[in-house]
Amino acid sequence: AGEEDAGEDESSEEDVAPACPPLTEDELALIYAGEADAVLEMVTNDTPEGDAFLHEVSDCVDPLDPAAAHLIARMRQTLAAASGGVGLAAPQVGFHRRIFLAQRTDQTGRPVQAFLNPWIVEYSADTASMMEGCLSVPGIYEPVIRANRIHVRALDRDGKPTELRTEGLLATCIQHEIDHLDG
């Protein structure tokens, strides 16, 4: 009685981060091709290559890799330079990595938050239709029906687990960006 069972691990598979493939030499070259305040080139669907690239599934990313921090900084600059964008996923700037940025439309000042290796753990049954645009599909806006509320888990840029329950525009943005990560 009173003994701990040292052989049992109480964490579930969901709580264990998968081993992420390291960034490739090509990815590192592209990340460091500019300073942290340099804008990245947007991948769009207006060429067969760009369209195919946007439909590939992204790999997880090691949040403690310094190159990931540099990529996030460059993605912030790219999102800030984009007209009307409220979110940006790594595939949109040439990286098949599970990173996206979202403006926190639920907070004053709409700060941008980075989400690494995100997954949605819960979708509400109620849905809403919202006009959506995409920085990778310039000039096109279409109504899209999505869950009105979601619960998302991710790592922050320091590798710490974070979760968010949100609704409305931010929930739509997060679902849209995760769609990019899922191809």
Solvent accessible surface area in square Angstrom, and as a share of the most:
residue,aa,sasa,rsa
1,A,145,1.12
2,G,86,0.83
3,E,155,0.70
4,E,166,0.74
5,D,94,0.49
6,A,106,0.82
7,G,75,0.72
8,E,124,0.55
9,D,114,0.59
10,E,173,0.78
11,S,52,0.33
12,S,60,0.38
13,E,162,0.73
14,E,104,0.47
15,D,96,0.50
16,V,90,0.52
17,A,66,0.51
18,P,86,0.54
19,A,104,0.81
20,C,32,0.19
21,P,61,0.38
22,P,113,0.71
23,L,17,0.08
24,T,70,0.41
25,E,151,0.68
26,D,117,0.61
27,E,25,0.11
28,L,62,0.31
29,A,66,0.51
30,L,79,0.39
31,I,0,0.00
32,Y,112,0.42
33,A,79,0.62
34,G,17,0.16
35,E,129,0.58
36,A,43,0.33
37,D,98,0.51
38,A,30,0.23
39,V,82,0.47
40,L,9,0.04
41,E,151,0.68
42,M,48,0.21
43,V,29,0.17
44,T,29,0.17
45,N,57,0.29
46,D,112,0.58
47,T,62,0.36
48,P,111,0.70
49,E,127,0.57
50,G,9,0.09
51,D,53,0.27
52,A,58,0.45
53,F,52,0.22
54,L,13,0.06
55,H,117,0.52
56,E,84,0.37
57,V,104,0.60
58,S,6,0.04
59,D,68,0.35
60,C,15,0.09
61,V,1,0.01
62,D,69,0.36
63,P,19,0.12
64,L,129,0.64
65,D,37,0.19
66,P,102,0.64
67,A,3,0.02
68,A,1,0.00
69,A,57,0.44
70,H,35,0.16
71,L,1,0.00
72,I,4,0.02
73,A,29,0.23
74,R,14,0.05
75,M,0,0.00
76,R,68,0.25
77,Q,71,0.32
78,T,4,0.03
79,L,4,0.02
80,A,86,0.67
81,A,69,0.54
82,A,24,0.18
83,S,110,0.71
84,G,79,0.76
85,G,12,0.12
86,V,38,0.22
87,G,5,0.05
88,L,0,0.00
89,A,0,0.00
90,A,0,0.00
91,P,1,0.00
92,Q,3,0.01
93,V,3,0.02
94,G,21,0.20
95,F,1,0.00
96,H,34,0.15
97,R,7,0.02
98,R,38,0.14
99,I,0,0.00
100,F,0,0.00
101,L,0,0.00
102,A,0,0.00
103,Q,39,0.17
104,R,27,0.10
105,T,35,0.20
106,D,81,0.42
107,Q,79,0.35
108,T,142,0.82
109,G,72,0.69
110,R,109,0.40
111,P,61,0.38
112,V,42,0.24
113,Q,41,0.18
114,A,5,0.04
115,F,2,0.01
116,L,0,0.00
117,N,18,0.09
118,P,2,0.01
119,W,90,0.32
120,I,24,0.12
121,V,50,0.28
122,E,94,0.42
123,Y,125,0.48
124,S,19,0.12
125,A,108,0.84
126,D,60,0.31
127,T,83,0.48
128,A,41,0.32
129,S,72,0.46
130,M,58,0.26
131,M,119,0.53
132,E,21,0.10
133,G,31,0.30
134,C,24,0.15
135,L,38,0.19
136,S,0,0.00
137,V,43,0.25
138,P,85,0.54
139,G,66,0.64
140,I,89,0.45
141,Y,141,0.54
142,E,97,0.44
143,P,82,0.52
144,V,47,0.27
145,I,125,0.63
146,R,38,0.14
147,A,11,0.09
148,N,40,0.21
149,R,110,0.40
150,I,6,0.03
151,H,7,0.03
152,V,1,0.00
153,R,75,0.27
154,A,4,0.03
155,L,29,0.15
156,D,40,0.21
157,R,130,0.47
158,D,88,0.46
159,G,22,0.21
160,K,127,0.54
161,P,116,0.73
162,T,39,0.23
163,E,98,0.44
164,L,25,0.12
165,R,164,0.60
166,T,14,0.08
167,E,103,0.46
168,G,24,0.23
169,L,73,0.36
170,L,2,0.01
171,A,0,0.00
172,T,13,0.07
173,C,8,0.05
174,I,0,0.00
175,Q,11,0.05
176,H,31,0.14
177,E,7,0.03
178,I,12,0.06
179,D,72,0.37
180,H,22,0.10
181,L,0,0.00
182,D,72,0.37
183,G,32,0.31
